[in-house]
Amino acid sequence: MPIEDEGQNKINKLTEKLSTEGINSTTIKQIDTEMQTILSAGKIWASKHKFHRLDTIF
């Protein structure tokens, strides 16, 4: 699965979690952790594919 699809799937799951559980400290921490994972994976992918201006991508 392409990294874009994985990231979008995680975002969709987090959005669903927020809509069912609401915003609280646990969901905020989980979202923060997942977003850091998504961004890190994207930066690793970008570095392997010679994207050097990550600030314009993320």
C-alpha positions in Angstrom: 0.0 0.0 0.0 1.4 3.4 -0.9 2.4 5.6 2.0 -0.2 8.2 1.0 -3.0 5.6 1.4 -1.6 4.4 4.8 -1.5 8.0 6.0 -5.0 8.7 4.8 -6.3 5.5 6.4 -4.8 6.5 9.7 -6.3 10.0 9.5 -9.7 8.5 8.7 -9.5 6.2 11.7 -8.5 9.1 13.9 -11.3 11.2 12.6 -13.8 8.4 13.3 -12.4 8.0 16.8 -12.8 11.7 17.5 -16.4 11.6 16.3 -17.3 8.7 18.5 -15.2 9.4 21.6 -14.9 13.1 21.5 -11.9 15.2 22.4 -10.1 14.3 25.6 -6.5 14.1 26.7 -6.3 10.4 25.6 -7.5 11.0 22.1 -5.3 14.1 21.7 -2.3 12.1 22.7 -3.2 9.3 20.3 -3.7 11.7 17.5 -0.4 13.4 18.2 1.4 10.1 18.2 -0.2 9.0 15.0 0.4 12.3 13.2 4.1 12.2 14.2 4.3 8.6 12.8 2.7 9.7 9.6 4.9 12.7 9.2 8.1 10.7 10.0 7.1 8.0 7.5 6.5 10.7 4.8 9.8 12.3 5.5 11.7 9.0 5.2 9.9 8.2 2.0 10.7 11.7 0.7 14.3 11.4 1.6 14.6 8.1 -0.3 13.0 9.7 -3.3 15.2 12.8 -3.3 12.6 15.3 -2.1 14.7 17.9 -0.2 12.1 20.6 0.4 10.0 18.8 3.0 8.6 22.1 4.4 6.7 22.5 1.1 5.4 18.9 1.3 4.4 18.7 4.9 
